[in-house]
Amino acid sequence: MVASSSIAPLQLLFPLSLMLSSLCFCFLLSSPLVAGFDLPRTLESRATVNASSLPGSLVSTAWYAGWHATSLPLSAVSWSKYTEMNYAFALTTPDPNVISLEDSDRVILQQFVSAAHKHNVKASLSIGGWTGSRWFSPNVASAANRTAFVKSVTGLVKQHKLDGIDFDWEYPGIQGIGCNVVNPNDTTNFLSFLQELRQTLGPGIVLSAATDVKPFAGPSGTTFEDISKFGEVLDYIVIMNYDIKSTPSTGAGPNSPLDDSCQSFNRQYGSAQSAVTAWTKAGMPKDRIVLGAPMYGHSYRVPKNAAFSDNSNTTLASFPPYDINNRPTGDQSNGEGGLDVCGVYQAPGGTYAFRSLVDHGFLNADGSAAQEMFYRYDACSETPYVYDPKSEIMVTYDNPESFAAKGDFVKSNGLRGFGVWEAAGDFNDLLLNAILNGTINGAPRTAKAASQPLASAASSSSGSPTFSALAKLWLLVFGLSYFCGWISI
């Protein structure tokens, strides 16, 4: 039996150790360190939420591409995570009395609507898209054409028992693919059409529009000064905050930046922040704005001598120069290139769906960078880069961390919700779960004091099999608890 005089000092260590454990715990959870957490793994541990947890009338939507019906059958769609879904696409034609749907699309559309309704999800049809917007302008250019186009749209709603129509006009008053008909009065005519359509359909049908990061163009080609009346007839717009421009002179930039004000002026091509600012300034209420987010990334051929910053071999450079004449093909959905609807040859797009980044070995199944890859998370845009030094392919994309940040952006800015292009791009719902959680609960965000690389090779801090901050935290707590238990014996 040990004398009581020798036990007392050791007993005093027990509460001291507990106090130190608590202090360490609080310090490690402070905001500067939370920003460095291995967030994809942290999010994995959080309870998965469904769209039913969204407050009020918030929107969780996506486009379902008919041409991907084999890779994502309707039975495999995570319906419980959506409030609405858009079928892509019906196409405009020179005749406002006719909206084109391929025979295969008509079959899948019927199945799509049935599946959506079975899961209490609103089913919409998206008209237009990059290749299907050629004839929007003449279809709304005159009163007679607008009435005919309204009748055509109304016929589709009734025939297919749709809950909504999404207009993906790329773009009113501005050329898109290269052979669209463009009229200086496109925006004014589009509004007149929507007003007539709303009056015909009534308030029960959802009307939405997919838009550029800049508000609709006016007659001079610059931003239309007042688009507030669009907010009276549209339930919401989806700002397509993706495919943000990159050039060889400015370097490979983010595909879907949340912010770009922290970049040099010549690299500010658009972002979620600047888009929401511009649209609200033009008169669109925030509760009519849905943030569009991409489940894919763009790839670039970046030589190794340009891929890393400061002559290092570990830290990826910001906006590295790339070889525009040696574009990567991208994943299988890009095809082999060919003539577009304008008759102009287009090379493969070079995009990778998020799921394809896993399939092609860029990412692990949990969304972290694979062992042989290099990775950085850009603090300014809040988006990641991944680089394969063997193929010299760099991909700017979105991952669970950036999608959680986008959800938090929706929540903190009071937006209507989020919409993703497109449903088949995800892998095991990693992105969808992240943006849903962020929209409902908020998420940790990276500091934007400067746009600097935050991570180097995947073998160190990029999310490969190394200890994350959270793992280190639990090891510390476990060690202190073990020490306290031993010392109290």
N, C-alpha and C positions, 0 to 999 in steps of 0.2 A: 504494500500500500504506500502510495507516494504521499509525503507530507503536504498539508494544505498550503503551506507557505510557498512551495515550489509550483503549485497548480495555478495560483492567482495570476501571475504575469501571463501565463499561456492563455488563460480564459479571457484576459483583456484583449488578446490578439484576435479573438473570434469576431466580436462586433466591429473591430477596426478593419478586418479583412472584408467583412460584408459591406462596410461603408465604402471602402476602396473599390469593391466590385461595382457598386451602384454608381460611383463617380465615373469609373471607366465606361460603364454601360451608357450613361448619359452623354459622355464626351464622344464616344464612337458613333452615337446616333445623331450628333449635331449636324446641321445642314451641310457644312463643307465636306464632311466625310460621306454623308449619305449620297451626295452627288457622284462619288466614286464607286458606289456599290456595283456589284455584278448584277445589274438590274434585271436582265432576262431571267436569271435564276431566282432572284427575289420575287419577281412577278409570278413565277411558276408556283411558288409556295402559297400565294394568295388564293382565296376561294374564287372559283370561276363564277362569274355572274352572267345572267341572261338579260335580254332586252327588257324584260318585265321589271327589272330593278331601276330602269331609267326614270328619273323624276318627270312629272308633267307630260308635256307633249314632245319631249326630245326624240330625235330621229336617229335610228341606226339603220342605214341602208347600204345597198351595194348594187352593182350591175352584174347580172348573170348573162354571160356571153353564150349564145346558142351554139357557137362553133366549138365551145369547150364542154359540151354536154356529155361527151364520152369520158373526159378526165374528171369531171365533177358531175356525176348523175344527180338528178333532183333529190333522190333518196339520201344523198350524202351531204346535202346542204345543211349547215347548222342553223336551221330556221329559228330556233329559240333565241338566237342572238340578234335577230333583226326585227325591226318594226315594219319595214317596207323593203321591197326588192324590185329592181327595174330589169326587164328583159331587154337585151340589146341584140339587134337593132331592127327597127323598121326604117325604110329609106324614103327620102323625098323623091319625087319624079317631076318632070316638066308639067304634068297635068295635076292641078290642085285637087282634082276629084279622085286621084289615085295615090295611095301610100303603099309602097312596095314591101311585101313580106315574102321571102323565099318559101317554097312549099314545105321544106323541112322546118323552117321557123314557125310556120302556122301550126304544125303538129306539136312541136316542143312547147310553143306558147300556151296551148291549151293545157298541156300537162303541167306547165309552170304555174299557171293560175290556180289549177286544182290543188297542187301541192302547197302553194302559199296559203290559200284559204283554209286548207286542212290544219295548218299550223297557226292560224289567226294572224297571218302576215299580209299586209296590203300588197297587191300585185299591180305593178305599173309597166307600161310599155314605153321604152325610150325610142324616140324618133330622131334620126340624124346620125351623129357620130362623125369621125374624121372623114370618112369616105361617103357618107350619106347626107351631107348638108348642101349639096350643089344647088338644089332647087328651092330652098327655103325662101330666098329673096323674092322670086316672081310669084310664089304661092301666097305671099302676104302683101304684094305690091299694090293691089287694087281692091276696092270694096267687093267686087264680084268674086275675085279670087279668094279673098279672105273668107267669105261666106261659104264658098265651095270647100275650102280647106277645113273650116270648122265642121262642116257636114261629114267630111271624110274621117276626121279625128273622132267625132261623136259616134260614127258608125263602128269604128274599131272598139271603142269603149263598150258599146252595147253588145256587139257580136262576141267579144271575148270575156265579157263580165269583168272588165278591168276596174281597179280602184283608183287608178291614176294614170297620167301621161307625163312623161319627162321629155323636155325638148333639149336636145344636145346639138344646138346650132353653133357650128364652129366656122365663122363667127359673124354676127350681125355687123354689117358695115365694114368688115375687114376680110381680106382674103384668107382662106384656110389652106386647103390642100393644094390649090393652085389653079383650079378651073371652076370654082364656085361662081355663080352669078352674084354680083355685089351691087348694092344700091345705096347711095348716100343716106337715104331715108329708111334704111332697114330697121333701125331701132324703133323709130316712131311707128312704122307699119307693124312691127312685131307686137308692140303694145296694143295697138288697135285690134289685132287678131286675138290676142289673149283676152282682152276685155269682152269681145264678142263670144269667145269660147266659154269664158267663165259664166256669162249670162245664159248661155245655152245649157251648159252642164249643171249649173248650180253649185252650191258650196260643198257638196258631199264628195266630189271627185278631187283627188290631190293633183295639183298642177305644179310642176317643178321645172327648173331650167339649169342645165350644167353650163357653167360660165368660165370665161378666162379669169385670170387673177386681176385683170383690169376691167372696170365697168364697161358696159356696152358703148360702142363708138357712136358719136354724133355725126352730122353731115360733113364736118371738116376732117373726120378721121380721128379726132381726139376724143377724150372721154365725154360722154353725154353728161351734161351738167346736173340734171335732175332725173333720177330714175325711181323716185319714190312711188310713183303710180304702179310700177311693177310689183312692189310689195303689197299692193291692194288686190292684185289678181293672182299672184303666185303664192302658193303655200310656203315655198322657200326656193332659194337658189343653192346649187352645190358649186362652190368655187373649186375648180380643178387645179389644186395646188401641186401639180406634178408636170413632168416634162419641161422643167424650168431650163432655160437656155444655157448651154455651155459652148465655148468657142476655143479653138486651139490657142488663140492669143491670150485669153484669160485663164485657160486651163479647165480641167475636168471638175465641174462643180456639183453641188448637191442636186438630186432629182426633185426633192420636195422639202425645201427649207422652211422651217417655222419662222425664221428671221433672217434678214440679210443686211440690216442696217449696221451690223458690226463688221461688214466686209468693206473693202474699198469700193468707191462709187462705180468703177467700171465692172464690178462683179455683182451689182445689185440688179438682177434681172426679174425679181419678183419673189414673194414669200407669202406665207399665211398672214403674217403681221401686216405687211404693206397692203395686201389684198383686202383684208378686213377693214383697214383704215380707209382705203380708197372707196370701197363700196358703201360704207356707212357715211362717209363724207358726201357721197353722191345721193344719199337719201334712202338706202336700204337698211331697215332696222336689223339689229343684231339677231333678234329672234326669228329672222327670216333667212339667216345665213347658215348653211351647213358646210363644214370643212371637208373637202375632198382629199383623200389620202390614197397613195398607190401601194399595192401589194407586189411591186416589182422595182427593179433598178435598171440604170443605164450602164453599159460597159464601154471601156475605152482601152486602147492599146497604149500603155505607158511604159517606155523603156526603163530598165532598172536604174540607170544613171539619173533619171528624172523623178523616180517614184518616191525617193526618200529625201528628207530635209536635212540641211546642215551637214552634208556629206556623210551622213550616218548610214548604216545598213539595217536600221531597226525602226526608225520613226517615219511614218508616211508623211509625205509633203502635203501641204494644203494647195488645192487647185494646180496639180501638176500638168505640164504640157502633154499633149497626146498626139498620136499620129492619125490624122483624119483620113489618110489614104489607106490605112490598114485596120479597118474597123473590125472588131470581133463580130461574129455572126449572132451571138446570143443563144437563147435556148431554142427548142424545137418549134415553138410557136411563131418564130420569126420567118420560117420558110427559107427559101433560097434566093429571095429577091425576084423582081420582075416588074412589069408595067403596072402602074397604078390606074385608077379610074380616069385620070387625065391623059393616059397614054405615055407617061414619063417613067423611065426606068428608076426603080428604087432598090437600093441594096438592102440586105437584111437589117432589121431595126437595131440589133445589138442589145435587146432588152433581156433581162432574166427575171422571171417570176420568183418570188421569195422561195417557193417550194423548189424551183429549179436550182437555186443557189445551194440548197441542201443536196439535191440529186447530183449536181455537178461537182460537189466536193468543196465548195467555198465555205460552207457552213456545216456545223454539226446539227444533229436532230433537235437540239434545244435552242437553236438560233445563234449560238456563239460561233466565233470564227474557228475554222478547222486548224489543226496543229501546224500545218505547213504554210498557212496564210498569214499575212500581215493585216492589221486592223487599226483603225483609229475612229474615234467618235468626235465629230466636229462640234465644238461648243457653241459656235455662232448659229449654225443651221439646225443643230440638234438632230443630225443624221449621221449614219456611219459610212465608212469606206472599207472595202476589203480588197486585198491585192494578192494575186498569185504570181510569184516571181518567175515561175517556170514558163507560163504562157504569156507573161507580162500583161495580163488583163486586170484592170482595176474596175470595180463596180461601185457606183454610188447608189445607195438603196435605203430601205427602211427596215428596221428590226423591232423586236418587242420594246426596247428602250425608247426608240424614237416614236413608236406608235403610242406608248404610254404618255409621252410628252405631248403628242398631238391631242390625246384625250383630255389631258390636263388643260391644254390651251382652249379647247372647246368649253370646258367647265369654267375656267377662270375668266373667260371673255363673254360668258353668257350667250353662246351661240346655240343654234337650234339642234345641232348634233353633228354626226359625221357620216360620210359616204365613201365607200372604198371601190376602187377599180382594181381588179374585179374579183368576184367571189372565189374563183378557182385558183387564185394566186397564192393563197395562204398555205401553211403547213401545220397540220394538227391544231389549227385555230390559235397559233401563237400570237399572231398580229391582232386578230379579232378580239381575243381575250384581253390583250394589253390595252387597246384603245377603248374598249368597253369599261374596263376597270379604271382607266384614267379619266374617262368622262364622268363616271359615277363617283369615284372616290378621290380623284386627283392623283398626282404622281410626283416623285422627286424630279427636279429639273436641274440641268447643268448651269453653272454660272456663265454669264456672257461678257465678262470683263474684257476678254480678248479672244480672237479665234485662233487657238493654238492646238496642236495635236495633244490629245489626252491619253493616247495609248500607243504602244509600239507593237512589236511582233506578237503573234498569237501565243507564243510560248511564254510570254510574260504577263501582260495585264489586259489582254483582249478578250478574255472569256474562255480560253482554252483550259485544259485540266490543271489549273493552278488554284491556290487558295484565294477566294474572294474576300472582300472586307467583312462580309457577313460570317464567313467560315472562321476567319481569324477572331471575330468577336466571340463566337460561341466557344472556341478553343480557350480563349482567355477566361470567360466566365466559368467554364468547366474546370480549368486549372485552379482558379482561385477557390472554387467550391471544394475541390478535392483537398487543397491545402488547408482550408478551414476545417474540413471534416477530420483530417489527420491531426491537426494541431489541437483539436478539442478532445482527442482520445485520452 
